[in-house]
Amino acid sequence: MTAPSNSAPSSVSPVSSQDSQAERARALRDTLGQFATGVTVVTTLDAAGQPVGMTVNSFNSVSLDPALILWSIDRGSLSYSAFTECERFVVHVLKGDQQHVSNLFAGRGADKFGQVKWHRGAEGIPQLDDCAALFHCRRAQNIAGGDHTILLGEVLEFSAAGGEPLVFHRGRYRALAGE
């Protein structure tokens, strides 16, 4: 049984196949933005052994046994080959006060690792300091997913420092509502 709704009906018109591809893409992005996500930075080493990192909000748990996570990367990303060919990567769950880290790793160019505190963790993979949680993973599988590739990672080690998470919703960073 469904409880009656006290809210007014939505005045948003559905997007149809009659709309242009650009209109549909923008509308889909806006609609997906209704889902609040945490914000992560994923790091690895490229083929030359140099640190590579990018901001990711597509992170998700998959399985507890075996311990698996996933995230996705745009096929046009500058670091696409580094992540889709690496053996290991680290997912860093950002804290609420790390918006600057998210913005830094979301951008192109710049010496990202020169502007944050980090160290080399297991297997030499770059590990950012002071994050809410870390997941050291072995890349288990790449799965084609449209214009993205989904990376499935086997969690080898993990830790949680805690703290309020950095949250992204409707194209903006947000704070969690009080308890």
GINOR-V715140 format. One record per backbone hydrogen bond with DSSP energy under -1.0 kcal/mol. NH is the residue of the N-H (numbers start at 0). CO is the residue of the C=O. If there is no record, write none. Layout:
BEGIN
nh->[NH | NH]
co->[CO | CO]
END
This chain:
BEGIN
nh->[18 | 23 | 24 | 25 | 26 | 27 | 28 | 29 | 30 | 31 | 32 | 33 | 34 | 36 | 38 | 39 | 40 | 41 | 42 | 43 | 45 | 48 | 51 | 53 | 54 | 55 | 59 | 61 | 62 | 67 | 68 | 69 | 70 | 72 | 74 | 76 | 79 | 82 | 83 | 84 | 88 | 89 | 90 | 91 | 92 | 93 | 95 | 97 | 101 | 102 | 103 | 104 | 105 | 111 | 114 | 118 | 120 | 123 | 124 | 126 | 128 | 131 | 132 | 133 | 134 | 135 | 136 | 137 | 138 | 139 | 140 | 142 | 144 | 147 | 148 | 149 | 150 | 151 | 152 | 153 | 154 | 155 | 156 | 158 | 160 | 161 | 165 | 166 | 167 | 168 | 169 | 171 | 173]
co->[15 | 19 | 20 | 21 | 22 | 23 | 24 | 25 | 26 | 27 | 28 | 30 | 31 | 167 | 165 | 55 | 91 | 53 | 89 | 51 | 49 | 45 | 43 | 41 | 104 | 39 | 69 | 67 | 67 | 62 | 152 | 59 | 150 | 148 | 146 | 73 | 76 | 78 | 79 | 80 | 136 | 42 | 134 | 40 | 132 | 38 | 163 | 94 | 97 | 98 | 99 | 100 | 101 | 109 | 111 | 126 | 124 | 120 | 121 | 118 | 116 | 92 | 92 | 158 | 90 | 156 | 88 | 153 | 86 | 151 | 151 | 149 | 147 | 144 | 72 | 142 | 70 | 140 | 68 | 137 | 66 | 135 | 135 | 133 | 131 | 131 | 93 | 173 | 36 | 171 | 32 | 168 | 166]
END
